[in-house]
Amino acid sequence: MHGVLHLLGFDHELGQAEQDEMEHFEIEILVGLNLPNPYV
């Protein structure tokens, strides 16, 4: 999922706000797929 978000234009290396936004989307998608949060 992380790589797919990069392909969609997200980049966590542009700053903390962008990193937080990308992680939020990643977590929400994974939760929707019944997969664990990789950031805990």
N, C-alpha and C positions, 0 to 999 in steps of 0.2 A: 504494500500500500504506500509505503514511504516513496518508493521510486515512481509510482504512478502520479503522486502529488507533484514530484519534481517535473515529470513530463507535462503536467498541466500548468506549470509556470511558478509553482511555489519554490521558495529558496530560503532556507533557514540561516544562511550565511549573510543575509542582508541586514540583520539586526535582530534585537530581542523581540520586537513586536511581530515581525514576520515569522520568527521561530515559534512564538506562542500561537500564532494563527495556524501555522502548518500543523503543529502538534495537536491543537484542538480538533482540526478536521480529521487527522489521522485517528485519534482516539475515538471520535464519534463514529467513524466508519467501521472501525474494528469492533466497537461495542455492538453496532448493528449486525455484525456478522458473528456475534457471540465469541469474539476472540479477546484475550486479555489486553489491558493497557500496558504497552511495553516501557512506559516511563515511570512505573512505580517500583 
